[in-house]
Amino acid sequence: MLRRMMCLLPAICLLVVGGPGDAWACRGKKCRTSCSCKCETVCDSGCAECAPAECAPAMVTKTVMVPTYVTETRTVKCTEYKKEQRTRTYTVNKRVSYTEDKTINYTVMVPETRTKTVTYNVCKPVMETKTSTYTVQVPYTEKIEQTYQVRVPHYENKTVSYQVRVPYTEQVEQTYTVRVPKYEEKTVSYQVRVPYTEQVEQTYTVRVPYTEERQGTRTVTRRVPETTTKTITVRGGHWETQTVETTDARGCPRVCCKRVWVPTCEQKEIQCTTYKCVTEKVPYTYKVCLTRCEQRTRKVCVRKCRTETRERTVKVCKMVCEPRTRTVCVRKCRTETRERTVKVCKMVCEPRTRTVCVRKCRTEERTREYQVCRMVTEQKQREVSYTVCVPQQKTRTCTVTRYKCVPEEKTQTYTVCVPVQVEKQVEVKVCKMVAKEVQVPACNTCGSAPVASNCGCN
């Protein structure tokens, strides 16, 4: 925009400088001094008696510089990107698996059944009768004279000053603006979407179910009894009578006999029944529900719309502002001080007496009998079988899979965009100043005869 204004600036300067000031003034006054009639009585009859050709202004040819846009072709350097294929090598660590045998020592807890004699206590209930003394609080009522305070109201008259806001009305002239509606009729074009129905043939796919029998194998596990023999250690023993020499309280030696239990260990072979899990594959027939696709055709009603252009006359309402004046009553208030007598209430304390019933309690001792259940402890013996888990060390060999990383080189091809300088031919619009001859009216050729002030040549 700034470039166009700079191009038009020389042409405007030439137009302003080229014509004299009188020519511009003459145009606004309809060539008042251009009437070349040689008579002085022209004011009576006006310029009608003069020939129109004599009052016409003379035309002058002048050269004006006019901006003109010309398209030129210029060479411009620009950067383009060219794709190149390059190759690079990178190292990848590949995991290779290998197998090795490993010996593992593990501990198995083997169950062993043992028998022992256990002494236990049994509690037997025994009922006893006991006598207890207890204390009871017996309530009774007693009358007591009580003094209490009562607050009695006492009234006094008091004069109080207060302020009142007294309202009064004052008329004020107010100017306001009213928006008056003005209606105009306007023709408006609008588009309407008119619906219509069209039947289209549609192809759809239906999945039809069917049943197919298949043969399969399932794994069944059952437990088979197996009898084995194992050796166990049984603890036994016998009682023996032993002679022991001791001294009594006087220090005399004496011989005592006592029975001593001598334990023995014996090994026995017993038969044990264990259950072994056997896995079998059993064939069976089962049904599978499958579906197959079928192509079907149906006609579907498709709702479409076409666009129609219609016209309607709309009544447009415009609001026009009109100033108006009105007298408004304004409500104001003034402050007035007034006095009034107020009755004030004060509370005065007065002592009074009343008789009150007080509830009290006296203590009494009473006796009662009750049954007590006492548990007496009695010792009994019984033989209990218990199982002890004996640890047993075992060894097994298992195959372990390990991985090691092996470096491997790979080649990758990638694309790189390389910048390249290219020369291009571009069309550019250039503004140039072109000389042009223009016909301009010259007003200074009119006659210089004086014209009266009441002449009708205006």
SEPA-915967 format. One record per residue (C-alpha): residue in three letters; x, y, z. Coordinates in steps of 0.1 Angstrom, whole numbers. Layout:
# SEPA-915967
 code     x     y     z
  ALA     X     Y     Z
...
//
This chain:
# SEPA-915967
 code     x     y     z
  MET     0     0     0
  LEU    28    24     9
  ARG    46    15   -24
  ARG    15    25   -44
  MET    10    58   -27
  MET    47    67   -34
  CYS    41    59   -70
  LEU    10    82   -72
  LEU    27   111   -54
  PRO    45   126   -84
  ALA    13   126  -105
  ILE    -7   144   -78
  CYS    21   170   -75
  LEU    20   177  -113
  LEU   -18   182  -112
  VAL   -15   207   -83
  VAL    13   228   -98
  GLY     1   227  -135
  GLY   -31   248  -132
  PRO   -33   284  -117
  GLY   -54   292   -87
  ASP   -79   312  -107
  ALA   -89   282  -128
  TRP   -99   263   -96
  ALA  -118   293   -82
  CYS  -135   298  -116
  ARG  -150   263  -116
  GLY  -168   269   -83
  LYS  -184   302   -94
  LYS  -196   289  -129
  CYS  -172   313  -147
  ARG  -186   346  -133
  THR  -160   368  -151
  SER  -158   348  -183
  CYS  -187   366  -200
  SER  -171   386  -228
  CYS  -201   407  -238
  LYS  -188   442  -245
  CYS  -220   459  -232
  GLU  -224   472  -197
  THR  -262   465  -197
  VAL  -255   428  -194
  CYS  -268   429  -158
  ASP  -303   436  -169
  SER  -306   408  -194
  GLY  -280   384  -179
  CYS  -255   364  -199
  ALA  -283   349  -221
  GLU  -275   374  -249
  CYS  -239   363  -251
  ALA  -229   333  -272
  PRO  -223   301  -253
  ALA  -191   294  -272
  GLU  -175   326  -260
  CYS  -182   316  -223
  ALA  -167   280  -227
  PRO  -132   275  -211
  ALA  -102   268  -232
  MET   -86   233  -229
  VAL   -48   229  -224
  THR   -28   197  -231
  LYS    -4   187  -202
  THR    18   157  -196
  VAL    12   137  -164
  MET    32   107  -151
  VAL     9    78  -145
  PRO    20    47  -125
  THR    18    15  -145
  TYR    25   -21  -133
  VAL    47   -41  -157
  THR    55   -79  -153
  GLU    93   -86  -154
  THR   111  -119  -153
  ARG   140  -121  -127
  THR   165  -147  -118
  VAL   163  -158   -81
  LYS   185  -182   -62
  CYS   167  -207   -40
  THR   176  -238   -20
  GLU   162  -272   -28
  TYR   167  -305   -11
  LYS   179  -336   -30
  LYS   176  -371   -15
  GLU   207  -393   -13
  GLN   210  -429    -3
  ARG   237  -436    23
  THR   249  -468    42
  ARG   260  -472    78
  THR   272  -502    98
  TYR   260  -509   134
  THR   266  -537   160
  VAL   238  -558   174
  ASN   241  -581   204
  LYS   223  -614   196
  ARG   213  -638   224
  VAL   225  -674   218
  SER   212  -702   240
  TYR   232  -731   252
  THR   224  -761   275
  GLU   243  -775   305
  ASP   236  -801   331
  LYS   235  -791   368
  THR   234  -812   400
  ILE   210  -800   427
  ASN   210  -812   463
  TYR   176  -810   480
  THR   160  -822   513
  VAL   129  -843   515
  MET   109  -845   548
  VAL    99  -882   553
  PRO    70  -888   577
  GLU    76  -912   606
  THR    48  -924   631
  ARG    57  -926   668
  THR    38  -934   700
  LYS    41  -917   734
  THR    22  -916   768
  VAL     7  -882   776
  THR    -5  -871   811
  TYR   -33  -847   810
  ASN   -55  -829   835
  VAL   -93  -832   836
  CYS  -114  -806   855
  LYS  -145  -819   873
  PRO  -172  -795   886
  VAL  -180  -796   924
  MET  -210  -775   937
  GLU  -207  -756   970
  THR  -231  -734   990
  LYS  -217  -700  1003
  THR  -232  -672  1023
  SER  -224  -635  1014
  THR  -232  -602  1030
  TYR  -241  -573  1008
  THR  -249  -536  1013
  VAL  -282  -520   999
  GLN  -289  -483   995
  VAL  -326  -477  1006
  PRO  -341  -444   994
  TYR  -363  -421  1015
  THR  -377  -385  1011
  GLU  -369  -355  1035
  LYS  -384  -320  1034
  ILE  -359  -290  1036
  GLU  -365  -253  1037
  GLN  -345  -235  1008
  THR  -338  -198  1002
  TYR  -335  -186   966
  GLN  -332  -153   946
  VAL  -359  -140   922
  ARG  -353  -112   896
  VAL  -383   -88   897
  PRO  -387   -63   869
  HIS  -387   -25   878
  TYR  -398     1   852
  GLU  -384    37   848
  ASN  -392    65   823
  LYS  -362    79   803
  THR  -361   107   776
  VAL  -341    97   745
  SER  -330   119   715
  TYR  -332   102   681
  GLN  -328   113   644
  VAL  -355   108   617
  ARG  -351   110   580
  VAL  -381   130   567
  PRO  -389   125   530
  TYR  -399   153   507
  THR  -405   154   469
  GLU  -387   178   444
  GLN  -396   181   406
  VAL  -366   179   382
  GLU  -367   183   344
  GLN  -350   153   328
  THR  -339   147   291
  TYR  -340   112   279
  THR  -337    93   246
  VAL  -364    71   232
  ARG  -357    45   205
  VAL  -387    47   181
  PRO  -391    16   158
  LYS  -391    22   120
  TYR  -402    -6    97
  GLU  -388   -13    62
  GLU  -397   -41    38
  LYS  -367   -61    24
  THR  -366   -90    -1
  VAL  -344  -118    12
  SER  -332  -149    -7
  TYR  -329  -181    14
  GLN  -321  -217     7
  VAL  -344  -246    17
  ARG  -334  -283    19
  VAL  -363  -303     4
  PRO  -363  -339    14
  TYR  -370  -368   -10
  THR  -368  -406    -7
  GLU  -348  -428   -31
  GLN  -346  -467   -31
  VAL  -311  -481   -33
  GLU  -301  -517   -37
  GLN  -278  -528    -8
  THR  -257  -559    -4
  TYR  -251  -572    31
  THR  -234  -603    46
  VAL  -252  -627    70
  ARG  -233  -653    91
  VAL  -253  -686    91
  PRO  -246  -710   120
  TYR  -240  -748   115
  THR  -228  -776   138
  GLU  -197  -798   131
  GLU  -185  -829   151
  ARG  -148  -831   159
  GLN  -126  -858   175
  GLY  -103  -848   204
  THR   -80  -863   230
  ARG   -80  -853   267
  THR   -56  -862   295
  VAL   -70  -882   324
  THR   -50  -887   356
  ARG   -59  -916   380
  ARG   -43  -929   412
  VAL   -29  -965   412
  PRO   -21  -981   447
  GLU    15  -994   451
  THR    27 -1015   480
  THR    63 -1009   493
  THR    83 -1022   523
  LYS   103  -999   546
  THR   123 -1004   578
  ILE   114  -984   609
  THR   130  -981   644
  VAL   107  -990   673
  ARG   116  -979   708
  GLY   110 -1006   735
  GLY   124 -1016   769
  HIS   120 -1036   802
  TRP   120 -1030   839
  GLU   151 -1041   860
  THR   156 -1042   897
  GLN   188 -1025   909
  THR   204 -1025   944
  VAL   217  -991   957
  GLU   236  -986   989
  THR   227  -954  1008
  THR   229  -940  1044
  ASP   201  -931  1067
  ALA   196  -901  1089
  ARG   219  -915  1116
  GLY   247  -922  1091
  CYS   242  -960  1091
  PRO   246  -978  1057
  ARG   216  -996  1042
  VAL   207 -1013  1009
  CYS   177 -1002   988
  CYS   161 -1018   958
  LYS   146  -998   930
  ARG   130 -1006   896
  VAL   147  -989   866
  TRP   133  -988   830
  VAL   160  -999   805
  PRO   151  -987   770
  THR   159 -1007   738
  CYS   157  -999   700
  GLU   144 -1025   676
  GLN   141 -1023   638
  LYS   110 -1037   620
  GLU    99 -1040   584
  ILE    64 -1027   576
  GLN    44 -1026   544
  CYS    32  -991   532
  THR     6  -984   505
  THR    13  -954   484
  TYR    -7  -940   455
  LYS    10  -933   421
  CYS    -5  -909   396
  VAL    -8  -924   361
  THR   -17  -901   331
  GLU   -37  -915   302
  LYS   -50  -899   269
  VAL   -86  -907   263
  PRO  -103  -899   229
  TYR  -137  -882   229
  THR  -162  -865   204
  TYR  -174  -830   208
  LYS  -195  -806   187
  VAL  -184  -772   175
  CYS  -208  -744   164
  LEU  -193  -726   133
  THR  -207  -699   110
  ARG  -203  -693    73
  CYS  -209  -660    54
  GLU  -237  -656    28
  GLN  -242  -626     5
  ARG  -278  -613     4
  THR  -295  -583   -13
  ARG  -322  -559    -1
  LYS  -337  -526   -11
  VAL  -332  -497    14
  CYS  -350  -464    13
  VAL  -324  -436    15
  ARG  -335  -401    25
  LYS  -318  -374     6
  CYS  -322  -336     3
  ARG  -319  -311   -26
  THR  -313  -274   -22
  GLU  -339  -249   -35
  THR  -335  -211   -35
  ARG  -366  -191   -25
  GLU  -374  -155   -19
  ARG  -395  -138     8
  THR  -403  -103    19
  VAL  -392   -95    54
  LYS  -403   -66    75
  VAL  -371   -51    91
  CYS  -374   -30   122
  LYS  -348    -3   128
  MET  -347    17   160
  VAL  -343    55   156
  CYS  -332    76   186
  GLU  -354   106   195
  PRO  -346   130   224
  ARG  -375   139   247
  THR  -380   159   279
  ARG  -400   150   310
  THR  -405   163   345
  VAL  -396   137   372
  CYS  -404   138   409
  VAL  -373   130   428
  ARG  -377   118   464
  LYS  -352   132   489
  CYS  -348   131   526
  ARG  -337   156   553
  THR  -325   148   588
  GLU  -345   159   619
  THR  -337   154   656
  ARG  -366   144   678
  GLU  -372   134   715
  ARG  -393   106   730
  THR  -399    90   764
  VAL  -389    54   767
  LYS  -400    30   795
  VAL  -368    12   807
  CYS  -370   -22   826
  LYS  -345   -31   852
  MET  -343   -65   870
  VAL  -341   -62   909
  CYS  -331   -93   930
  GLU  -355  -104   959
  PRO  -348  -132   983
  ARG  -376  -158   988
  THR  -381  -191  1008
  ARG  -396  -224   997
  THR  -399  -260  1010
  VAL  -382  -287   988
  CYS  -385  -325   990
  VAL  -349  -340   989
  ARG  -344  -376   980
  LYS  -318  -393  1003
  CYS  -305  -429  1008
  ARG  -295  -449  1040
  THR  -273  -480  1040
  GLU  -286  -515  1051
  GLU  -267  -548  1053
  ARG  -284  -580  1040
  THR  -274  -617  1038
  ARG  -279  -642  1009
  GLU  -269  -678  1000
  TYR  -257  -688   965
  GLN  -243  -719   948
  VAL  -206  -718   936
  CYS  -192  -743   911
  ARG  -156  -752   918
  MET  -135  -771   893
  VAL  -113  -800   908
  THR   -83  -810   887
  GLU   -77  -848   881
  GLN   -47  -863   862
  LYS   -52  -890   836
  GLN   -29  -908   811
  ARG   -33  -919   774
  GLU   -12  -931   745
  VAL   -10  -907   715
  SER     3  -915   680
  TYR    21  -886   664
  THR    40  -882   631
  VAL    75  -867   629
  CYS    91  -855   596
  VAL   127  -867   593
  PRO   149  -848   568
  GLN   165  -869   540
  GLN   190  -856   515
  LYS   185  -864   478
  THR   204  -854   446
  ARG   190  -848   411
  THR   204  -837   378
  CYS   185  -812   356
  THR   192  -794   323
  VAL   196  -756   325
  THR   193  -733   295
  ARG   216  -702   296
  TYR   221  -673   272
  LYS   252  -655   261
  CYS   254  -623   240
  VAL   273  -625   206
  PRO   280  -593   188
  GLU   269  -591   151
  GLU   274  -563   126
  LYS   245  -552   103
  THR   243  -528    74
  GLN   215  -502    71
  THR   206  -480    42
  TYR   190  -446    50
  THR   180  -415    30
  VAL   194  -380    36
  CYS   181  -347    22
  VAL   211  -326     9
  PRO   206  -288     3
  VAL   214  -277   -34
  GLN   214  -240   -47
  VAL   192  -236   -78
  GLU   185  -206  -100
  LYS   148  -200  -110
  GLN   130  -176  -133
  VAL   103  -157  -113
  GLU    77  -132  -127
  VAL    76  -100  -106
  LYS    52   -70  -109
  VAL    71   -37  -110
  CYS    55    -2  -108
  LYS    69    23  -134
  MET    60    59  -142
  VAL    47    64  -178
  ALA    41    98  -194
  LYS     5   105  -205
  GLU   -11   136  -221
  VAL   -42   149  -204
  GLN   -67   177  -215
  VAL   -71   203  -186
  PRO   -95   234  -188
  ALA   -78   268  -185
  CYS  -101   294  -168
  ASN   -79   326  -174
  THR   -91   330  -210
  CYS  -125   345  -200
  GLY  -130   383  -207
  SER  -122   408  -179
  ALA  -153   430  -184
  PRO  -168   441  -150
  VAL  -200   426  -140
  ALA  -225   442  -117
  SER  -233   428   -83
  ASN  -269   419   -92
  CYS  -259   401  -124
  GLY  -276   367  -129
  CYS  -244   349  -141
  ASN  -241   331  -108
//
